[in-house]
Amino acid sequence: MADTQTESVHRKPVDRRAFLRTGLVGGGAVAASTLGAPAVLAQAPLVVKMQTSWPASDVWQEMAGQYVKRVETMSGGRIKIDLLPAGAVVGAFQVLDAVNDGVLDAAHSVCAYWYGKNKAASLFGTGPVFGGNPTTMLSWFYQGGGRELYRELTQDNMGLNIVGLLGFPMPAQPFGWFTKPVAGAGDIKGLKYRTVGLAADLMQSMGMSVAQLPGGEIVPAMERGVIDAFEFNNPSSDRRFGAQDVAKNYYLGSYHQASEAFEFLFNKDFLDDLDDDLRAIMEYGVEAASTYNTAFALDNYSADLAALRDEDGVKIQQTPKDILSAQLEAWSAMIPQLESDPFIKKVLDSQRAWVERVTYYELLNAPDYRLAYEHFFPGKLPT
């Protein structure tokens, strides 16, 4: 895939939105005057076409629905979101183009899915790990300058007609599913592995052969032998995909994608044409859903991990430290190459400064939660 966008950018006219805001209201007023008081015509809701990058059965489609529920409720019915799964209008990896072109009003995805257009996209979720956790990095987006850098990338550098927000600090992604145990970095060399974003470059540099596939294509690819191992994101999605039917070795905790978040994409003309209060609801709804998504994820991910272990016979382990150390060394080797791009260096400098200050506080302030867990639940954690 190319590193820069070569496709033309199309602007979406806003006639439909202008009609919904002025035509319906004005028309309603005229109609009401002809009917006489107290007859008033109700304004039809603004219908928003939103597609995700997830299969209809995936837990993330439910989490996108939690955003929809909050927006519709807070708008008092003035907004109706038509939420569609991957493939309903465009493919999972094509939602950015569809939102830019006005084919979709909004999308629910992750930045790594379009890093082929510009590798800097992957820095907003699937980039080098300097030590910050997912909450640290989502905080960087909102308080450390990340949102403005994202706007600069998408609107100034790439000329895209979109507005993007991040929400839900995803728990660090598992290293993934393997048909045979892996004890060290040497065991993964030559394996055909599924991941996305800069993680693909990272694992390729560590000797794996990497394929980038949408979630719904992963298990069929394993069954056909196209890949030998894979990661997607979390125990709930993995179990719904049927990962336990094609592999039994599941490794948790990895530096390849340790701080991702959902990406909420909006067509800029669509947002600009909204009344101020409705735009605020669309934007602040991301923050509201982020909180609920986090609670929902912890509940579901933990329950599905227990089911994988107890019902499906999956061997759950933490990723070997040899592999983790090799990942950090691979990131260190990649960073100077990435920073030959001035904008990428600008983003990484911002992230490093944020993590150096914020994570210093977080690490010093955090008690040893593992020690406390082992005190009250001895023998539960795998050795």
C-alpha positions as CSV (number, residue, x, y, z in Angstrom):
1,M,0.0,0.0,0.0
2,A,1.1,3.5,-0.7
3,D,2.2,5.8,2.1
4,T,0.4,8.8,0.8
5,Q,-3.1,9.4,-0.6
6,T,-3.2,9.6,-4.3
7,E,-6.9,9.6,-4.8
8,S,-8.8,12.8,-5.4
9,V,-10.8,14.3,-2.6
10,H,-14.5,15.1,-3.3
11,R,-16.5,17.6,-1.3
12,K,-20.0,16.8,-0.3
13,P,-22.7,19.4,-1.0
14,V,-24.8,20.2,2.1
15,D,-28.1,20.8,0.4
16,R,-29.8,17.9,2.2
17,R,-28.7,19.2,5.6
18,A,-29.7,22.8,4.7
19,F,-33.1,21.5,3.7
20,L,-33.5,19.5,6.9
21,R,-32.6,22.5,9.0
22,T,-34.5,25.3,7.2
23,G,-36.8,23.7,4.7
24,L,-38.6,21.4,7.2
25,V,-38.8,24.0,9.9
26,G,-39.9,26.7,7.5
27,G,-42.3,24.4,5.8
28,G,-43.7,23.3,9.1
29,A,-44.3,26.9,10.1
30,V,-46.1,27.7,6.8
31,A,-48.2,24.6,7.2
32,A,-49.1,25.4,10.8
33,S,-50.2,28.9,9.8
34,T,-52.6,27.6,7.2
35,L,-54.0,25.0,9.6
36,G,-54.4,27.5,12.4
37,A,-53.5,27.1,16.0
38,P,-52.9,24.9,17.8
39,A,-52.1,22.5,14.9
40,V,-48.3,22.2,14.6
41,L,-46.4,19.7,12.4
42,A,-43.6,17.9,14.1
43,Q,-40.1,18.2,12.6
44,A,-38.8,14.9,11.2
45,P,-35.6,13.7,12.8
46,L,-32.2,14.2,11.0
47,V,-31.2,10.7,9.8
48,V,-27.5,10.1,10.0
49,K,-26.0,7.3,8.0
50,M,-23.1,5.7,10.0
51,Q,-21.2,2.5,9.2
52,T,-18.7,0.6,11.3
53,S,-15.7,-1.5,10.4
54,W,-17.1,-4.4,12.4
55,P,-19.3,-7.5,11.6
56,A,-22.9,-7.3,12.8
57,S,-22.2,-10.0,15.4
58,D,-19.1,-8.4,16.9
59,V,-19.1,-6.9,20.4
60,W,-17.7,-3.7,18.9
61,Q,-20.9,-3.3,16.9
62,E,-22.8,-3.3,20.2
63,M,-20.3,-0.7,21.5
64,A,-21.0,1.5,18.5
65,G,-24.7,1.1,19.3
66,Q,-24.0,2.5,22.8
67,Y,-22.9,5.8,21.1
68,V,-26.0,5.8,19.0
69,K,-28.3,5.4,22.0
70,R,-26.7,8.3,23.8
71,V,-26.8,10.6,20.9
72,E,-30.4,9.8,20.1
73,T,-31.5,10.2,23.7
74,M,-29.6,13.4,24.3
75,S,-31.0,14.9,21.1
76,G,-34.6,14.3,22.2
77,G,-35.2,12.4,19.0
78,R,-34.0,15.2,16.7
79,I,-31.2,12.8,15.5
80,K,-31.7,9.3,14.3
81,I,-28.6,7.3,13.5
82,D,-28.9,4.5,11.0
83,L,-26.0,2.3,12.2
84,L,-24.7,-0.2,9.7
85,P,-22.1,-3.0,9.9
86,A,-19.0,-3.5,7.8
87,G,-19.9,-4.1,4.1
88,A,-23.4,-2.6,4.3
89,V,-22.2,0.3,2.2
90,V,-18.4,0.0,1.8
91,G,-15.8,-2.5,3.1
92,A,-14.3,-2.3,6.6
93,F,-11.2,-0.6,5.4
94,Q,-13.0,1.9,3.1
95,V,-15.0,3.9,5.7
96,L,-12.6,6.9,5.7
97,D,-13.0,7.4,1.9
98,A,-16.8,7.0,2.2
99,V,-17.1,9.6,5.0
100,N,-14.8,12.0,3.1
101,D,-16.8,11.7,-0.1
102,G,-20.2,12.1,1.7
103,V,-21.3,8.5,1.0
104,L,-21.5,8.1,4.7
105,D,-22.2,10.9,7.3
106,A,-20.1,9.1,10.0
107,A,-18.1,6.0,10.7
108,H,-16.9,4.0,13.7
109,S,-13.5,2.4,13.1
110,V,-9.8,2.6,14.1
111,C,-7.1,4.8,12.6
112,A,-4.8,1.9,11.8
113,Y,-7.2,0.8,9.1
114,W,-6.1,3.6,6.9
115,Y,-2.4,3.9,7.6
116,G,-1.7,2.8,4.0
117,K,-2.7,6.3,3.0
118,N,-0.4,7.9,5.5
119,K,1.6,6.0,8.1
120,A,1.1,8.8,10.6
121,A,-2.5,7.7,11.0
122,S,-1.2,4.7,13.0
123,L,0.4,6.9,15.6
124,F,-3.1,7.7,16.9
125,G,-3.5,4.3,18.4
126,T,-1.1,1.7,16.9
127,G,2.3,3.4,17.3
128,P,5.5,3.0,19.3
129,V,4.9,2.3,23.0
130,F,6.9,4.7,25.2
131,G,5.4,3.4,28.5
132,G,2.0,5.2,28.5
133,N,-1.1,3.0,28.9
134,P,-4.3,3.4,26.8
135,T,-5.8,6.0,29.2
136,T,-2.5,7.9,29.1
137,M,-2.6,8.1,25.3
138,L,-6.3,8.9,25.0
139,S,-5.6,11.7,27.5
140,W,-2.8,12.9,25.1
141,F,-5.3,13.2,22.3
142,Y,-7.6,15.5,24.4
143,Q,-5.1,17.3,26.6
144,G,-1.6,16.9,25.1
145,G,-2.2,18.3,21.6
146,G,-3.1,15.0,19.9
147,R,-6.5,16.3,18.6
148,E,-4.9,19.2,16.8
149,L,-2.2,17.0,15.3
150,Y,-4.9,14.6,14.1
151,R,-6.7,17.6,12.5
152,E,-3.5,18.8,10.9
153,L,-2.9,15.3,9.4
154,T,-6.3,14.7,8.0
155,Q,-7.4,18.2,7.0
156,D,-4.2,20.1,6.2
157,N,-1.8,17.4,5.1
158,M,-4.2,15.0,3.4
159,G,-6.9,17.5,2.4
160,L,-9.7,15.3,3.8
161,N,-13.2,16.6,4.4
162,I,-13.5,14.9,7.8
163,V,-13.5,15.5,11.5
164,G,-12.2,12.7,13.7
165,L,-12.4,12.0,17.5
166,L,-11.1,9.2,19.6
167,G,-12.9,7.4,22.3
168,F,-12.6,4.3,24.6
169,P,-9.1,3.5,25.8
170,M,-8.8,-0.1,24.7
171,P,-7.1,-2.5,27.0
172,A,-3.7,-3.5,25.5
173,Q,-4.3,-6.0,22.7
174,P,-3.3,-9.7,23.1
175,F,-0.3,-10.9,21.1
176,G,-2.8,-13.3,19.8
177,W,-3.6,-16.9,18.8
178,F,-1.1,-19.5,17.8
179,T,-1.5,-23.2,16.8
180,K,1.7,-24.0,18.6
181,P,3.3,-22.6,21.8
182,V,5.8,-19.8,21.4
183,A,8.5,-19.3,24.0
184,G,10.7,-16.6,22.5
185,A,11.3,-14.3,19.6
186,G,12.9,-17.1,17.6
187,D,9.7,-19.1,17.6
188,I,7.7,-16.5,15.7
189,K,10.1,-16.1,12.7
190,G,8.5,-17.2,9.5
191,L,4.9,-17.4,10.8
192,K,2.2,-15.9,8.7
193,Y,0.5,-13.4,11.1
194,R,-2.5,-11.0,10.9
195,T,-2.3,-7.6,12.4
196,V,-2.8,-4.0,11.2
197,G,-1.1,-0.5,11.1
198,L,2.4,0.0,12.1
199,A,2.2,-3.2,14.1
200,A,2.4,-4.9,10.7
201,D,5.7,-3.2,10.0
202,L,6.9,-4.1,13.5
203,M,6.1,-7.8,13.3
204,Q,7.5,-8.0,9.8
205,S,10.8,-6.6,11.1
206,M,10.8,-9.4,13.7
207,G,10.6,-12.0,11.0
208,M,6.9,-12.7,10.6
209,S,5.1,-12.6,7.3
210,V,2.2,-10.2,7.9
211,A,-1.3,-10.0,6.3
212,Q,-3.7,-7.2,7.1
213,L,-7.3,-8.5,7.1
214,P,-10.6,-7.1,8.4
215,G,-11.9,-8.9,11.5
216,G,-14.5,-11.0,9.7
217,E,-11.9,-12.5,7.4
218,I,-9.5,-13.7,10.1
219,V,-10.8,-17.1,11.1
220,P,-11.6,-18.2,7.5
221,A,-8.0,-17.3,6.6
222,M,-6.7,-19.5,9.4
223,E,-8.9,-22.3,8.2
224,R,-7.5,-22.0,4.7
225,G,-3.9,-21.8,5.9
226,V,-3.4,-18.3,4.6
227,I,-2.2,-17.3,8.1
228,D,-0.7,-19.3,10.9
229,A,-1.4,-16.9,13.8
230,F,-3.3,-13.7,14.4
231,E,-4.5,-11.0,16.8
232,F,-7.6,-8.9,16.5
233,N,-8.2,-7.1,19.7
234,N,-9.9,-8.7,22.7
235,P,-11.3,-12.0,24.1
236,S,-15.0,-11.2,23.3
237,S,-14.4,-10.4,19.6
238,D,-12.0,-13.4,19.4
239,R,-14.5,-15.8,20.9
240,R,-17.3,-14.6,18.7
241,F,-15.1,-15.0,15.6
242,G,-14.5,-18.6,16.7
243,A,-10.7,-18.2,17.4
244,Q,-10.9,-21.0,19.9
245,D,-11.9,-23.4,17.0
246,V,-8.7,-22.8,15.0
247,A,-6.0,-22.3,17.8
248,K,-5.6,-23.1,21.5
249,N,-2.6,-21.0,22.5
250,Y,-3.7,-17.5,23.5
251,Y,-1.0,-14.9,24.6
252,L,-2.1,-11.8,26.4
253,G,-0.2,-8.5,26.8
254,S,1.9,-7.1,24.0
255,Y,3.6,-4.0,22.8
256,H,2.5,-4.2,19.2
257,Q,-0.8,-2.4,19.8
258,A,-0.9,-1.3,23.4
259,S,-2.8,1.9,23.4
260,E,-5.5,2.0,20.7
261,A,-8.9,3.7,20.8
262,F,-12.1,3.8,18.6
263,E,-12.1,6.4,15.9
264,F,-15.3,8.3,15.3
265,L,-15.2,9.9,11.8
266,F,-17.6,12.6,10.6
267,N,-18.0,14.3,7.3
268,K,-17.0,17.9,8.0
269,D,-19.8,19.4,5.9
270,F,-22.3,17.3,7.8
271,L,-20.9,18.5,11.2
272,D,-20.6,22.2,10.1
273,D,-24.2,22.2,9.0
274,L,-25.6,21.0,12.3
275,D,-27.2,23.3,14.8
276,D,-24.7,24.1,17.6
277,D,-26.5,21.9,20.2
278,L,-26.8,18.9,17.8
279,R,-23.1,19.2,16.9
280,A,-22.2,19.3,20.6
281,I,-24.3,16.1,21.2
282,M,-22.6,14.3,18.3
283,E,-19.1,15.3,19.6
284,Y,-19.7,14.9,23.4
285,G,-21.5,11.7,22.8
286,V,-18.1,10.2,22.0
287,E,-17.0,11.0,25.5
288,A,-20.2,9.6,27.0
289,A,-19.9,6.4,25.0
290,S,-16.2,6.1,25.9
291,T,-17.0,5.8,29.6
292,Y,-19.8,3.2,29.0
293,N,-17.7,1.3,26.5
294,T,-14.9,0.9,29.1
295,A,-17.2,-0.6,31.7
296,F,-18.9,-2.8,29.1
297,A,-15.6,-4.0,27.7
298,L,-14.2,-4.9,31.1
299,D,-17.3,-6.9,31.9
300,N,-17.5,-8.7,28.6
301,Y,-13.8,-9.2,28.0
302,S,-13.2,-10.8,31.4
303,A,-16.2,-13.0,31.2
304,D,-15.2,-14.3,27.7
305,L,-11.6,-14.8,28.8
306,A,-12.9,-17.1,31.6
307,A,-15.1,-18.9,29.1
308,L,-12.2,-19.5,26.7
309,R,-10.3,-21.0,29.6
310,D,-13.0,-23.0,31.3
311,E,-15.3,-24.0,28.5
312,D,-13.2,-24.0,25.3
313,G,-10.0,-25.5,26.6
314,V,-7.8,-22.5,25.6
315,K,-4.4,-22.2,27.2
316,I,-4.1,-18.6,28.3
317,Q,-0.6,-17.2,29.0
318,Q,1.1,-13.9,29.1
319,T,3.4,-13.1,26.2
320,P,7.0,-14.2,27.0
321,K,9.3,-11.5,28.1
322,D,11.8,-12.4,25.4
323,I,9.2,-11.5,22.8
324,L,8.2,-8.3,24.6
325,S,11.9,-7.2,24.8
326,A,12.3,-8.0,21.1
327,Q,9.2,-5.8,20.3
328,L,10.7,-2.8,22.2
329,E,14.0,-3.3,20.4
330,A,12.1,-3.4,17.1
331,W,10.2,-0.2,17.9
332,S,13.5,1.5,18.7
333,A,14.9,0.4,15.3
334,M,11.8,1.6,13.5
335,I,11.4,5.0,15.1
336,P,14.4,6.7,13.4
337,Q,13.1,5.5,10.0
338,L,9.6,6.8,10.7
339,E,11.0,10.1,11.9
340,S,12.4,10.8,8.4
341,D,8.9,12.1,7.9
342,P,8.8,15.6,9.6
343,F,5.1,15.3,10.6
344,I,5.6,11.8,12.1
345,K,8.6,13.2,14.1
346,K,6.3,16.1,15.3
347,V,3.7,13.6,16.6
348,L,6.2,11.3,18.2
349,D,8.0,14.3,19.9
350,S,4.6,15.3,21.3
351,Q,3.8,11.8,22.6
352,R,7.2,11.3,24.2
353,A,7.0,14.6,26.1
354,W,3.5,13.7,27.3
355,V,4.4,10.2,28.4
356,E,7.7,11.3,30.0
357,R,5.8,13.7,32.3
358,V,2.4,11.9,32.8
359,T,3.6,8.3,33.1
360,Y,6.3,9.4,35.6
361,Y,3.4,10.4,37.8
362,E,1.2,7.4,37.0
363,L,3.9,4.8,37.7
364,L,5.2,6.4,40.9
365,N,1.6,6.8,42.1
366,A,0.3,3.4,41.3
367,P,0.5,0.7,43.9
368,D,1.4,-2.9,42.9
369,Y,-2.1,-4.1,41.9
370,R,-0.7,-7.5,41.0
371,L,0.6,-8.0,44.5
372,A,-2.8,-7.1,46.0
373,Y,-4.6,-9.4,43.6
374,E,-2.3,-12.3,44.4
375,H,-2.8,-11.6,48.1
376,F,-6.5,-12.0,47.9
377,F,-6.8,-14.5,45.1
378,P,-3.7,-16.7,45.4
379,G,-2.9,-19.1,42.7
380,K,-5.3,-17.6,40.1
381,L,-2.7,-16.0,37.8
382,P,-0.8,-18.2,35.4
383,T,2.9,-18.5,36.3
